[in-house]
Amino acid sequence: MKLRVRLALMTSAALAFVLSLGGIGVDQLFARSLLREVDVSLQSVGELVATSLTRRQLTMQQAFEERWFESMGISPLDKVVRLLDRNGRVDLRGGRLQLDLPTSEKSLRAAERGRASLETIRVTGSPIRVLTVPIFFRNRLRHLVQIGSPLSDVERSVKTLRIVLLLAFPIALGGSALGAWWLAGRALAPVDEVTRAARKLTARSLHLRLPPISTKDEVGRLVDTFNEMIDRLESSFQMTRRFSADASHELRTPLTILRGEIELALRGKRTEKEYRTVLESCLEEVEQLTEIVSDLLFLSHSDRPGIETHSIDLNELAADLVAALSPLAKAKNLSLKLHLQSPEPVLTTGNPGQLGRMLRNLVENAIYYTPEGWVEVTVMKPKNEVVLQVSDSGVGIPLEHQARVFSRFYRVDYARSRAPGSSGLGLSIAQQVAEAHGGRILLESEVGRGSTFRVFLPSDSASDAQ
């Protein structure tokens, strides 16, 4: 069943429930209103007769004569008027309706307490509203005045109202169902547009967008969210295409060199030294390919859940790395220094292999692009976090390139020869590892004066508390 049909049916069902309750309420209120008018009419007549008799303004016989009722502006045509003794026996009758009304025990007990009573009595199938009023002389109950009025007009009016309600109910319900169908169609029209747009989306049509809706209701937010999703998809596809192109370029270069070296070696007979030179060159390119593939695999696995983590002392991690990379720095006549701000352990929670890879990439990047001078690794512990800082006195990074140096395979100068062992993914890996550990990397650099990379990581609060 379509959503539009379900909405129309649910709206109609809800309206049918409300109309039913409303119809029952109107019926009851209307019937009670008519009955109240009858009661007021009976009470006015009863009070008038009782007052006239109590004050002896009339004799018993006069009070029940038709001309007296007419002189008081009361029509006795639709009334039953009777005078009863204290035991409920009829003494006198008035009015033109001559009906024998039973006197209930309830009305007699109420009269003995000095209270008038109202009740509905059925005589020959027709209901009659009866008022019984006590008459006291010298504080003793002497008589009862009983006045009755048929409720046939009331029943007729209530019946007419019910017929009107029953006829109006299907008309209102049908109209509301059509209105709900139309409104549901109007409300769901943007959803249909979203559906049609989603069906048109392919990798080549991610530039398409839904026209924005001026109203910011649920459907408007759906359209905005859908457009934002397409933006993210388009950005992701662009990054994937760019990454594929960059990866292809990076892999093609060593493969082209390998092919050229091998073809050159096969063109004629070579000496053992020449073959050895070719094989050494091929080995370098194979190592470069291995490095690229290894870095790509690391990027694809570094943000997966379930990686084993535990508390790590960054002082110890930095000291081990500086010791391991000191020969590389000495080979370039660089000074690789370690500065520990605190002799106490600086703890964070993470994966030692990934954090070690991150720090190694940052330090190697600093060594590669520092022609002369120094590289320094600093471990700091500001409030609620820890910091790994790698500074150098190298060439620096121009400001317009700083926002993109963490992109995969991005280099500031593509004409520059690749550093030995570098795949162009080191900074990208470092950023991904930092983010996977709940941290971030900030870069400060100035051309000709070097660069500083700061990695902020969460502090191991549980270990600190101990």
C-alpha positions in Angstrom: 0.0 0.0 0.0 1.4 3.4 -1.0 2.2 5.9 1.7 -0.3 8.4 0.2 -3.1 5.8 0.6 -2.0 4.9 4.2 -2.0 8.6 5.2 -5.4 9.2 3.7 -6.8 6.1 5.4 -5.2 7.0 8.8 -6.5 10.5 8.5 -10.0 9.3 7.6 -10.0 6.8 10.4 -8.9 9.5 12.9 -11.6 11.8 11.6 -14.2 9.1 11.7 -13.3 8.5 15.4 -13.5 12.3 16.1 -16.8 12.7 14.2 -18.3 9.7 16.1 -17.3 11.1 19.4 -18.5 14.6 18.4 -21.8 13.2 17.1 -22.5 11.3 20.3 -21.6 14.4 22.3 -23.9 16.6 20.3 -26.7 14.1 20.5 -26.4 13.9 24.3 -26.0 17.6 24.8 -29.0 18.3 22.5 -31.2 15.7 24.3 -30.2 17.1 27.7 -30.8 20.7 26.6 -34.4 19.8 25.5 -35.0 17.9 28.7 -33.7 20.8 30.7 -36.2 23.1 29.0 -39.0 20.8 29.8 -37.9 20.6 33.5 -37.7 24.4 33.7 -41.2 24.6 32.3 -42.5 22.0 34.8 -40.7 23.7 37.7 -42.2 27.1 36.9 -45.7 25.7 36.8 -45.2 23.6 39.9 -43.8 26.4 41.9 -46.6 28.7 40.8 -49.3 26.2 41.8 -47.6 25.2 45.0 -47.1 28.9 46.1 -50.7 29.8 45.3 -52.0 26.9 47.3 -49.6 27.4 50.2 -50.6 31.1 50.5 -54.2 30.2 50.1 -54.5 32.6 47.2 -56.6 30.0 45.5 -58.9 27.2 46.5 -57.9 23.7 45.5 -60.7 23.6 42.9 -59.7 27.0 41.4 -56.0 26.0 41.2 -56.9 23.2 38.8 -59.3 25.0 36.6 -58.2 25.5 33.0 -59.0 29.3 33.0 -56.6 29.9 35.9 -53.7 28.3 33.9 -54.6 30.4 30.9 -54.8 33.6 33.0 -51.2 32.9 34.2 -50.0 32.5 30.7 -49.6 28.7 30.9 -51.1 26.4 28.3 -52.6 23.4 30.0 -53.0 21.6 26.6 -49.8 19.6 26.9 -49.8 19.1 30.6 -51.0 16.6 33.1 -51.9 18.3 36.4 -53.0 16.4 39.5 -53.5 17.0 43.2 -52.6 14.0 45.3 -53.0 13.4 49.0 -49.9 12.6 51.1 -50.3 8.9 50.3 -50.3 9.5 46.5 -54.0 9.1 45.9 -55.6 11.5 43.3 -57.9 14.2 44.7 -58.2 16.6 41.7 -57.1 16.7 38.1 -56.3 19.6 35.7 -55.0 20.1 32.2 -56.3 18.4 29.1 -54.2 15.4 29.2 -56.0 12.8 31.2 -53.5 10.2 32.0 -53.1 8.0 35.0 -49.5 8.5 36.2 -48.1 6.1 38.7 -46.7 7.7 41.9 -43.3 6.2 42.7 -41.9 5.6 46.1 -39.0 7.8 45.3 -41.2 10.9 44.7 -43.2 10.2 48.0 -40.0 9.9 50.0 -38.6 13.1 48.5 -41.9 14.9 49.3 -41.8 13.8 52.9 -38.3 15.5 53.1 -39.8 18.6 51.6 -38.1 18.3 48.2 -39.5 18.3 44.7 -38.6 15.4 42.4 -38.3 14.9 38.7 -38.6 11.6 36.9 -39.4 10.1 33.5 -42.3 7.7 33.4 -43.5 5.7 30.4 -47.2 5.4 30.0 -48.5 3.4 27.0 -45.1 3.5 25.5 -44.8 7.3 25.5 -42.4 8.9 28.0 -43.7 11.6 30.3 -41.6 13.9 32.4 -43.2 14.2 35.8 -42.6 16.8 38.5 -43.9 16.1 42.1 -44.0 19.1 44.4 -45.0 18.8 48.1 -47.6 21.2 49.7 -47.1 21.9 53.4 -49.6 23.4 55.9 -48.4 24.3 59.3 -45.1 22.3 58.6 -47.1 19.2 57.8 -47.2 17.5 54.4 -50.8 17.8 53.2 -50.8 17.4 49.4 -48.7 16.7 46.4 -48.9 18.6 43.1 -47.9 16.4 40.2 -47.3 18.0 36.8 -46.4 15.9 33.8 -45.4 16.8 30.2 -45.1 14.4 27.4 -41.6 14.0 25.8 -42.8 13.0 22.4 -41.6 16.4 20.9 -38.2 15.9 22.6 -37.9 12.4 21.2 -38.9 13.6 17.8 -36.3 16.4 17.8 -33.6 14.1 19.0 -34.5 11.5 16.3 -34.4 14.2 13.6 -31.0 15.3 14.8 -29.7 11.7 14.7 -30.9 11.3 11.1 -29.1 14.5 10.2 -25.9 13.4 11.9 -26.1 9.9 10.2 -26.6 11.5 6.8 -23.8 14.1 7.4 -21.3 11.5 8.7 -20.5 9.7 5.4 -20.5 13.0 3.5 -18.0 14.6 5.9 -16.0 11.4 6.0 -15.8 11.1 2.2 -14.9 14.8 1.9 -12.2 14.5 4.5 -10.8 11.4 2.7 -10.6 13.2 -0.6 -9.0 16.2 1.2 -6.5 13.9 3.0 -5.7 12.2 -0.3 -5.0 15.6 -2.0 -3.0 17.0 1.0 -1.0 13.8 1.2 -0.2 14.1 -2.5 0.9 17.7 -2.0 3.0 16.9 1.0 4.7 13.8 -0.6 5.4 15.5 -3.9 8.9 16.5 -2.8 9.5 12.9 -1.7 8.6 11.7 -5.2 11.1 14.2 -6.5 13.8 12.8 -4.2 13.0 9.3 -5.4 13.2 10.3 -9.1 16.5 12.2 -8.4 17.9 9.2 -6.6 17.1 6.9 -9.5 19.0 9.2 -11.9 22.1 9.3 -9.7 25.1 7.6 -11.1 28.9 8.1 -10.7 28.7 10.5 -13.7 25.6 12.5 -12.6 26.5 13.4 -9.0 26.4 17.1 -9.9 22.6 16.9 -9.9 20.8 18.5 -7.0 17.2 18.8 -5.8 15.7 22.3 -5.9 15.6 23.6 -2.3 12.2 24.0 -0.6 11.4 27.3 1.0 9.6 25.7 4.0 11.8 24.2 6.6 9.5 21.3 7.6 10.3 17.6 7.6 10.2 17.4 3.8 12.4 20.5 3.5 14.9 19.0 5.8 14.8 15.7 3.9 15.6 17.6 0.7 18.5 19.5 2.3 19.8 16.3 3.8 19.6 14.5 0.5 21.5 17.3 -1.2 24.1 17.2 1.5 24.4 13.4 1.1 25.0 14.0 -2.7 27.7 16.6 -1.8 29.5 14.0 0.3 29.1 11.3 -2.3 30.4 13.6 -5.0 33.3 14.7 -2.8 34.1 11.0 -2.0 33.9 10.0 -5.7 36.2 12.9 -6.6 38.7 11.9 -3.9 38.5 8.3 -5.1 39.1 9.2 -8.7 41.9 11.5 -7.7 43.4 8.9 -5.4 43.1 6.3 -8.2 44.8 8.6 -10.6 47.6 9.5 -8.2 48.1 5.8 -7.2 48.3 4.8 -10.9 50.8 7.6 -11.5 52.9 6.6 -8.5 52.8 2.9 -9.5 53.5 3.6 -13.1 56.7 5.4 -12.5 58.6 2.5 -10.9 57.0 0.0 -13.2 58.2 2.1 -16.3 61.7 2.3 -14.9 61.6 -1.5 -14.2 60.5 -2.2 -17.8 63.1 0.1 -19.2 65.9 -1.4 -17.2 64.9 -4.9 -18.1 64.5 -4.1 -21.8 67.9 -2.4 -21.8 69.5 -5.4 -20.2 67.9 -7.8 -22.8 69.1 -5.9 -25.9 72.5 -7.5 -25.8 75.0 -9.4 -23.8 76.1 -7.6 -20.7 78.9 -8.0 -18.3 78.3 -9.3 -14.8 78.8 -5.8 -13.4 76.3 -4.3 -15.8 73.7 -7.0 -15.0 74.4 -6.4 -11.3 73.8 -2.6 -11.8 70.5 -3.3 -13.6 69.3 -5.7 -10.9 70.2 -3.2 -8.1 68.2 -0.5 -9.9 65.3 -2.9 -10.4 65.5 -3.8 -6.7 65.2 -0.2 -5.7 62.1 0.2 -7.8 60.6 -3.0 -6.4 61.3 -1.7 -2.9 59.5 1.6 -3.9 56.5 -0.4 -5.2 56.5 -2.5 -2.0 56.5 0.7 0.0 53.6 2.2 -1.9 51.5 -1.0 -1.6 52.4 -1.3 2.1 51.3 2.3 2.8 48.1 1.8 0.8 47.3 -1.3 2.8 48.0 0.5 6.0 45.7 3.3 5.1 42.9 0.8 4.3 43.3 -0.9 7.7 44.3 1.8 10.1 40.7 3.1 10.8 39.1 -0.3 11.2 37.5 -1.1 14.6 38.9 -3.8 16.8 42.5 -2.8 16.7 44.3 -3.8 19.9 45.1 -0.7 22.1 46.6 -0.2 25.5 48.4 2.5 27.5 51.6 3.8 25.8 54.4 5.9 27.2 55.2 8.5 24.5 58.5 9.3 26.2 59.6 5.8 25.6 58.1 5.6 22.1 59.9 8.8 21.0 63.2 7.8 22.6 63.2 4.4 20.7 62.3 6.1 17.4 65.0 8.8 17.7 67.6 6.1 18.5 66.4 4.1 15.4 66.5 7.1 13.0 69.7 8.7 14.2 71.8 6.8 11.6 69.6 8.2 8.9 70.0 11.7 10.2 73.8 11.4 10.6 74.0 10.2 6.9 72.7 13.6 6.0 74.8 15.5 8.6 71.7 16.4 10.5 71.3 16.7 14.3 68.4 14.6 15.5 67.5 15.7 19.0 65.0 14.5 21.6 63.4 16.8 24.2 61.2 15.3 27.0 59.4 18.0 28.8 58.6 15.7 31.8 60.7 12.9 33.1 57.5 11.1 34.2 55.8 8.8 31.8 53.5 10.7 29.3 50.7 8.2 28.7 48.1 7.8 26.0 45.9 4.9 24.9 46.4 3.5 21.4 48.0 1.0 19.2 51.8 1.1 19.5 52.4 0.0 15.9 50.2 2.7 14.4 51.5 5.5 16.7 55.1 4.4 16.0 54.4 4.5 12.2 52.9 7.9 12.6 55.8 9.4 14.4 58.3 7.7 12.1 56.6 9.2 9.1 56.8 12.7 10.6 60.4 12.4 11.5 61.5 10.8 8.2 59.6 13.6 6.4 61.5 16.2 8.4 64.8 14.5 7.7 64.1 14.1 3.9 63.3 17.8 3.5 65.9 19.3 5.8 69.1 19.8 3.7 71.1 20.9 6.7 70.6 21.8 10.4 68.5 19.9 12.9 65.4 17.9 13.5 63.9 17.8 17.0 61.2 15.5 18.6 59.5 16.9 21.7 57.0 15.2 24.0 54.8 17.5 26.0 51.9 17.1 28.4 49.5 20.1 28.6 46.2 19.8 30.4 44.0 16.9 29.5 46.0 15.8 26.5 49.5 14.9 25.3 51.5 16.3 22.4 54.1 14.9 20.1 56.0 17.6 18.3 58.4 17.2 15.3 60.3 20.4 14.3 63.0 20.9 11.7 65.1 23.7 10.1 64.3 22.5 6.6 62.9 24.1 3.4 59.4 24.8 4.9 56.1 24.6 3.2 54.4 27.5 1.3 51.2 28.7 2.9 49.1 27.9 -0.1 50.1 24.3 0.1 49.8 23.7 3.8 46.1 22.7 3.7 46.8 19.9 1.2 50.1 18.4 2.4 48.1 15.7 4.2 46.4 14.6 1.0 47.5 11.3 -0.5 50.4 11.5 -3.0 50.4 15.3 -2.7 53.7 17.0 -3.1 54.5 20.7 -3.0 56.8 20.4 -6.0 55.9 17.5 -8.3 59.1 18.2 -10.3 61.2 17.5 -7.3 62.7 14.0 -7.3 61.1 11.5 -4.9 62.9 11.1 -1.6 64.5 7.6 -1.2 61.9 5.2 0.3 59.1 7.8 0.2 55.7 6.8 -1.2 54.1 10.2 -0.9 51.7 8.8 1.7 53.6 9.5 4.9 51.7 12.6 6.1 48.4 11.2 5.0 49.1 8.1 7.1 50.1 10.3 10.0 46.9 12.3 9.9 44.7 9.2 9.6 46.4 7.5 12.6 46.0 10.6 14.7 42.3 10.9 13.9 41.7 7.2 14.5 43.1 7.7 18.0 40.9 10.7 18.7 43.6 13.3 18.0 44.6 15.9 15.4 47.7 17.3 13.7 48.5 21.0 13.4 51.1 22.4 11.0 53.1 25.5 11.3 55.6 26.3 8.6 57.5 29.1 6.9 59.5 28.8 3.7 63.2 28.8 4.4 62.8 28.5 8.2 61.4 25.0 8.7 58.2 23.3 9.8 56.6 22.1 13.0 54.1 19.3 13.2 52.1 19.0 16.5 50.1 15.8 17.1 47.5 16.2 19.9 46.3 13.0 21.5 44.0 12.2 24.4 45.7 11.7 27.7 45.4 8.3 29.4 43.3 9.7 32.3 43.0 6.4 34.1 46.7 6.0 34.3 47.2 9.6 35.3 44.8 9.2 38.2 46.9 6.4 39.5 
